[in-house]
Amino acid sequence: MNNNLKERYIYAVVRHLPKKMQVDVEQELETLISDMIEERFGVAAPSEENVKSVLADLGNPDDLAVKYLGDEGKALISGIYFVNYKRILLFVLPLLAAIIFGANFLSGIFIVGANPSPGRILNLLVTQPIGSVVQMAISAFALTTVIFVIAERKKADWFSHTLDELPEVPGKNEKIGLGTPIAELIVVAIGMAAFIWFPQIIGGYFADAGGWISVFNIEVLHSLWIPISVGAAIAAGWAIMSLIEGRYNIKIVAATVVTNVVVAICAGIVLFNPNLINPAFVEQISSSVNDYAAARIFENLNFYVFGIILIVLIAETASVVWKAIRGRR
C-alpha cells in the first residue's frame, strides 16, 4: 500500500512531463522520497501515515510538475494548465469529430437516397461532413483556449488533488482481453453466414406476398463475394494477431488502422451497390407500414448499415490507439 501510494504520487508528477524528462524525474523523486522517509522516521518499512507525511511536505503533485516544467507564466497558456489543455483537446476534438461526422453522414444517407448521383453522394457523404467537422474543430479549439487562458489568469484550482485522489499508475501495454478477439471472430462468422452462406435469412415474412422476402438481392450479394471475403479475412487476421500479441502495442495499432480501412472499403463496395436492396422487400414494407419515412429508411438500408459500420470502426480504432498510448505512458 505504501509503495503504491508513493508510485501513484510519482506518476501524478511525471505524467505531465515530456517523455525525455520522465525517467530522470521518476528516479530523482524515488530517491528523494526514500531519503526523506529514512531521515525522518529511520524505518525500512514505513507506515502509510509516514509516507503521507512526506508526500504532504512535497506538496501537490501537479504543482511539483509545474516546477519541473519551468515554463509557468511564459506563454498564453503554461504550466499545468497547458498540460491539461493539450490533454483535453486530444480527447475532446477526436470524439466530437467522430460524432459530428457520423451525424452528418447518417443525415446525408437519407437525403442522398432520393437522387444517388456520384456528385450528390460525394457532397452529402464526404464534403459536407468533413466541412462540419472542420467548423466544429475550429470552434471547440477557440472556446477551449479562451477558457484555459481565463482559468490560468484567475489561477482556477481545477487540477489540485489530495493524496487520496492520486491517479492509479497504468500498466505498460495494457492486455487485450480474451473476449475481444473471440468476439471479433464470432462477428466475422455471423457476417459470413448472413452475407455469403445464408443471406436469405435477413428479411421478413409477408402474408400478402405469400411468404418470406429477403432484404437483399441474393444474386447481387453473391456476385460481391470477393470484397465480403476479403473484409472478413482481414478482420479474422486482426483477431488472430491480437490473440498472439496479447497487448495493445504499436503493432496492434497499425494492424487496427489497416484492418479497419480495408473493412470500410470492402463494406462500401458491397453496400453502395445500387441493386443490393431487394425492391420487392421495399415494396412490401411500404404497403405494410403505410409510412413514407419508414419506407425510405428501408429503401436506403444499405447506406444506414454502412454508416453504422463506419462509426463502429472509427470508435474501435480510437479505443485501440488510446489504450496503446495509455500503456506507453
C-alpha positions as CSV (number, residue, x, y, z in Angstrom):
1,M,0.0,0.0,0.0
2,N,2.8,2.4,1.0
3,N,4.8,1.7,-2.2
4,N,1.6,2.0,-4.2
5,L,1.0,5.5,-2.7
6,K,4.5,6.6,-3.5
7,E,4.3,5.2,-7.0
8,R,1.0,7.0,-7.6
9,Y,2.4,10.3,-6.4
10,I,5.4,10.0,-8.6
11,Y,3.2,9.0,-11.6
12,A,0.9,12.0,-10.8
13,V,4.0,14.2,-11.3
14,V,5.8,12.7,-14.3
15,R,2.7,12.1,-16.4
16,H,2.7,15.9,-17.0
17,L,6.3,16.0,-18.2
18,P,7.8,15.5,-21.6
19,K,8.8,11.8,-22.2
20,K,12.5,12.7,-22.3
21,M,12.3,14.0,-18.7
22,Q,10.1,11.3,-17.1
23,V,12.7,8.7,-16.4
24,D,15.1,11.1,-14.7
25,V,12.5,12.8,-12.7
26,E,11.0,9.5,-11.6
27,Q,14.4,8.3,-10.3
28,E,15.0,11.6,-8.6
29,L,11.7,11.6,-6.8
30,E,12.1,7.9,-5.9
31,T,15.4,8.7,-4.2
32,L,14.2,11.9,-2.6
33,I,11.1,10.4,-1.1
34,S,13.1,7.3,0.2
35,D,15.7,9.6,1.7
36,M,13.1,11.8,3.4
37,I,11.4,8.8,4.9
38,E,14.6,7.3,6.2
39,E,15.9,10.7,7.6
40,R,12.6,11.5,9.3
41,F,11.4,8.1,10.5
42,G,14.5,5.9,10.3
43,V,12.5,2.9,9.2
44,A,12.9,0.5,6.2
45,A,9.2,-0.3,6.0
46,P,7.3,3.0,6.7
47,S,3.7,3.1,7.5
48,E,1.1,4.7,5.3
49,E,1.0,7.7,7.6
50,N,4.8,8.1,7.3
51,V,4.6,8.1,3.6
52,K,1.6,10.6,3.6
53,S,3.5,12.9,5.9
54,V,6.5,13.1,3.5
55,L,4.3,13.4,0.4
56,A,2.3,16.2,2.0
57,D,5.5,18.1,2.6
58,L,6.5,17.7,-1.1
59,G,3.1,19.4,-2.0
60,N,0.6,18.9,-4.7
61,P,2.0,16.7,-7.5
62,D,0.6,19.0,-10.2
63,D,2.4,22.0,-8.6
64,L,5.6,20.0,-8.4
65,A,5.3,19.1,-12.1
66,V,5.0,22.8,-13.0
67,K,8.3,23.4,-11.2
68,Y,10.0,20.7,-13.3
69,L,8.4,22.2,-16.4
70,G,9.7,25.6,-15.5
71,D,7.5,27.4,-18.0
72,E,4.7,28.9,-15.8
73,G,3.7,32.3,-17.0
74,K,5.9,32.3,-20.1
75,A,3.1,31.7,-22.6
76,L,-0.5,32.4,-23.2
77,I,-1.3,29.0,-21.5
78,S,1.5,27.5,-19.5
79,G,2.4,25.1,-16.7
80,I,-0.2,22.6,-15.5
81,Y,-2.9,24.5,-17.4
82,F,-1.1,23.9,-20.7
83,V,-0.6,20.2,-19.9
84,N,-4.3,19.7,-19.2
85,Y,-5.3,22.0,-22.1
86,K,-3.4,19.6,-24.6
87,R,-4.9,16.6,-22.9
88,I,-8.5,17.8,-23.2
89,L,-8.0,18.9,-26.8
90,L,-6.6,15.5,-27.7
91,F,-9.5,13.7,-26.1
92,V,-12.4,16.1,-27.0
93,L,-11.6,17.0,-30.6
94,P,-11.4,13.4,-32.0
95,L,-14.6,12.5,-30.0
96,L,-16.6,15.5,-31.3
97,A,-15.2,14.9,-34.8
98,A,-16.5,11.3,-34.8
99,I,-19.9,12.4,-33.5
100,I,-20.3,15.3,-35.9
101,F,-19.1,13.3,-38.9
102,G,-21.3,10.4,-38.1
103,A,-24.4,12.5,-37.6
104,N,-23.9,14.4,-40.8
105,F,-23.1,11.2,-42.7
106,L,-26.2,9.4,-41.5
107,S,-28.3,12.5,-42.3
108,G,-26.7,12.6,-45.8
109,I,-27.5,9.0,-46.4
110,F,-31.2,9.6,-46.0
111,I,-31.1,12.7,-48.3
112,V,-28.9,11.1,-51.0
113,G,-31.3,8.2,-51.4
114,A,-33.7,10.4,-53.4
115,N,-31.0,11.0,-56.1
116,P,-27.9,8.9,-55.6
117,S,-25.7,10.5,-58.3
118,P,-21.9,10.4,-57.8
119,G,-21.7,14.2,-57.3
120,R,-24.5,14.2,-54.8
121,I,-23.0,11.2,-52.9
122,L,-19.6,13.0,-52.7
123,N,-21.2,16.2,-51.5
124,L,-23.5,14.8,-48.9
125,L,-21.4,11.9,-47.6
126,V,-17.9,13.4,-47.8
127,T,-17.7,17.1,-48.4
128,Q,-20.4,18.3,-46.0
129,P,-19.5,16.0,-43.1
130,I,-15.8,17.0,-43.4
131,G,-16.8,20.7,-43.6
132,S,-18.9,20.3,-40.4
133,V,-16.0,18.6,-38.6
134,V,-13.6,21.4,-39.6
135,Q,-16.0,24.1,-38.4
136,M,-16.6,22.3,-35.1
137,A,-12.9,21.8,-34.5
138,I,-12.2,25.5,-35.0
139,S,-15.0,26.5,-32.7
140,A,-14.0,23.9,-30.0
141,F,-10.4,24.9,-30.2
142,A,-11.1,28.6,-29.8
143,L,-13.6,28.1,-26.9
144,T,-11.2,25.7,-25.0
145,T,-8.3,28.1,-25.5
146,V,-10.3,31.1,-24.1
147,I,-11.5,29.0,-21.1
148,F,-7.9,28.0,-20.2
149,V,-6.5,31.4,-20.7
150,I,-9.1,32.8,-18.3
151,A,-8.5,29.9,-15.9
152,E,-4.8,30.5,-15.7
153,R,-5.2,34.2,-15.3
154,K,-7.6,33.6,-12.4
155,K,-5.5,30.7,-11.1
156,A,-8.5,28.4,-11.0
157,D,-7.9,25.5,-8.7
158,W,-9.0,22.8,-11.2
159,F,-6.2,20.4,-11.0
160,S,-5.3,20.1,-7.3
161,H,-5.5,16.6,-5.9
162,T,-5.3,15.3,-2.3
163,L,-3.2,12.2,-1.5
164,D,-6.4,10.2,-1.5
165,E,-7.2,11.3,-5.1
166,L,-4.0,10.3,-6.8
167,P,-4.4,8.6,-10.1
168,E,-3.7,4.9,-10.5
169,V,-0.5,4.0,-12.3
170,P,-1.4,2.4,-15.6
171,G,0.1,-0.9,-16.6
172,K,2.5,-0.8,-19.5
173,N,1.0,-2.1,-22.7
174,E,-2.5,-3.0,-21.4
175,K,-3.6,-6.6,-22.0
176,I,-6.1,-7.4,-24.7
177,G,-8.9,-9.3,-23.1
178,L,-9.5,-12.8,-24.5
179,G,-13.1,-11.8,-25.2
180,T,-12.2,-9.1,-27.7
181,P,-10.6,-11.2,-30.4
182,I,-13.1,-14.0,-29.8
183,A,-16.0,-11.6,-30.2
184,E,-14.3,-10.4,-33.4
185,L,-14.2,-13.9,-34.8
186,I,-17.8,-14.5,-33.8
187,V,-18.9,-11.3,-35.7
188,V,-16.9,-12.4,-38.7
189,A,-18.5,-15.8,-38.7
190,I,-22.0,-14.3,-38.3
191,G,-21.2,-11.8,-41.1
192,M,-20.1,-14.6,-43.5
193,A,-23.2,-16.6,-42.7
194,A,-25.5,-13.6,-43.2
195,F,-23.9,-12.3,-46.4
196,I,-22.4,-15.4,-48.2
197,W,-23.9,-18.6,-47.0
198,F,-27.4,-17.8,-45.9
199,P,-28.3,-14.2,-47.0
200,Q,-31.9,-15.1,-47.3
201,I,-32.3,-15.3,-43.5
202,I,-32.2,-11.4,-43.5
203,G,-35.7,-10.5,-44.4
204,G,-39.3,-10.6,-43.3
205,Y,-42.4,-12.7,-43.6
206,F,-45.3,-11.1,-45.6
207,A,-48.6,-13.0,-45.7
208,D,-49.8,-10.8,-48.6
209,A,-46.8,-11.8,-50.7
210,G,-47.1,-15.4,-49.9
211,G,-44.1,-15.9,-47.7
212,W,-40.6,-14.8,-46.7
213,I,-38.9,-12.0,-48.7
214,S,-35.1,-11.3,-48.4
215,V,-33.9,-7.7,-47.7
216,F,-31.1,-8.2,-50.2
217,N,-31.0,-9.1,-53.9
218,I,-29.4,-12.6,-53.4
219,E,-27.8,-12.8,-56.9
220,V,-26.2,-9.3,-56.5
221,L,-25.0,-10.2,-53.0
222,H,-23.4,-13.5,-54.3
223,S,-21.6,-11.5,-57.0
224,L,-19.9,-9.4,-54.3
225,W,-18.3,-12.4,-52.6
226,I,-14.8,-11.2,-53.2
227,P,-14.9,-7.9,-51.2
228,I,-17.0,-9.7,-48.5
229,S,-14.5,-12.5,-48.2
230,V,-11.5,-10.0,-48.2
231,G,-13.1,-7.9,-45.4
232,A,-13.9,-11.0,-43.3
233,A,-10.4,-12.5,-43.8
234,I,-8.7,-9.2,-42.8
235,A,-10.9,-8.9,-39.7
236,A,-10.2,-12.5,-38.7
237,G,-6.5,-11.9,-39.2
238,W,-6.7,-8.9,-36.8
239,A,-8.4,-11.2,-34.2
240,I,-5.7,-13.9,-34.5
241,M,-2.9,-11.3,-34.3
242,S,-4.5,-9.9,-31.2
243,L,-4.5,-13.3,-29.6
244,I,-0.8,-13.7,-30.4
245,E,0.3,-10.2,-29.3
246,G,-1.8,-10.2,-26.2
247,R,-1.3,-6.4,-25.6
248,Y,-2.2,-3.1,-27.1
249,N,1.1,-2.0,-28.7
250,I,2.2,-0.2,-31.8
251,K,1.8,-3.4,-33.9
252,I,-1.8,-3.7,-32.8
253,V,-2.4,0.0,-33.5
254,A,-1.0,-0.3,-37.1
255,A,-2.9,-3.6,-37.7
256,T,-6.2,-2.0,-36.4
257,V,-5.8,1.0,-38.7
258,V,-5.1,-1.1,-41.8
259,T,-7.8,-3.6,-41.0
260,N,-10.5,-1.0,-40.4
261,V,-9.6,0.9,-43.5
262,V,-9.8,-2.3,-45.6
263,V,-13.0,-3.4,-44.0
264,A,-14.6,0.1,-44.6
265,I,-13.6,0.0,-48.3
266,C,-15.0,-3.6,-48.7
267,A,-18.2,-2.6,-46.9
268,G,-18.5,0.4,-49.1
269,I,-18.1,-1.7,-52.3
270,V,-20.8,-4.0,-51.1
271,L,-23.3,-1.6,-49.6
272,F,-23.1,1.1,-52.1
273,N,-24.2,-1.2,-54.9
274,P,-27.4,0.4,-56.2
275,N,-29.0,-3.0,-56.8
276,L,-28.2,-4.6,-53.4
277,I,-31.6,-4.0,-51.8
278,N,-34.4,-6.2,-53.0
279,P,-37.1,-3.9,-54.5
280,A,-39.8,-6.5,-53.6
281,F,-38.9,-6.1,-49.9
282,V,-39.1,-2.3,-50.0
283,E,-42.4,-2.5,-51.8
284,Q,-43.9,-4.8,-49.2
285,I,-42.6,-2.7,-46.4
286,S,-44.1,0.4,-48.0
287,S,-47.5,-1.2,-48.3
288,S,-47.4,-2.7,-44.9
289,V,-46.3,0.2,-42.7
290,N,-48.1,2.8,-44.9
291,D,-45.4,5.3,-43.7
292,Y,-43.3,7.2,-46.2
293,A,-40.4,7.9,-43.8
294,A,-40.2,4.3,-42.7
295,A,-40.3,3.1,-46.2
296,R,-37.4,5.4,-47.1
297,I,-35.4,4.0,-44.3
298,F,-35.7,0.5,-45.6
299,E,-35.1,1.7,-49.2
300,N,-31.8,3.2,-48.1
301,L,-31.0,0.5,-45.5
302,N,-27.6,-0.3,-47.1
303,F,-26.5,3.3,-46.6
304,Y,-27.6,3.3,-42.9
305,V,-25.8,0.0,-42.3
306,F,-22.6,1.4,-43.9
307,G,-22.9,4.5,-41.6
308,I,-23.2,2.3,-38.5
309,I,-20.2,0.2,-39.6
310,L,-18.1,3.3,-40.2
311,I,-18.9,4.7,-36.8
312,V,-18.1,1.4,-35.1
313,L,-14.7,1.2,-37.0
314,I,-13.8,4.7,-36.0
315,A,-14.7,4.1,-32.4
316,E,-12.7,0.9,-32.3
317,T,-9.7,2.5,-33.9
318,A,-9.8,5.4,-31.4
319,S,-10.2,3.0,-28.5
320,V,-7.2,0.8,-29.5
321,V,-5.0,3.9,-30.1
322,W,-5.9,5.4,-26.7
323,K,-5.2,2.1,-24.9
324,A,-1.8,1.8,-26.6
325,I,-0.9,5.4,-25.7
326,R,-2.1,5.0,-22.1
327,G,0.0,1.9,-21.8
328,R,3.1,3.6,-23.1
329,R,2.6,6.5,-20.7
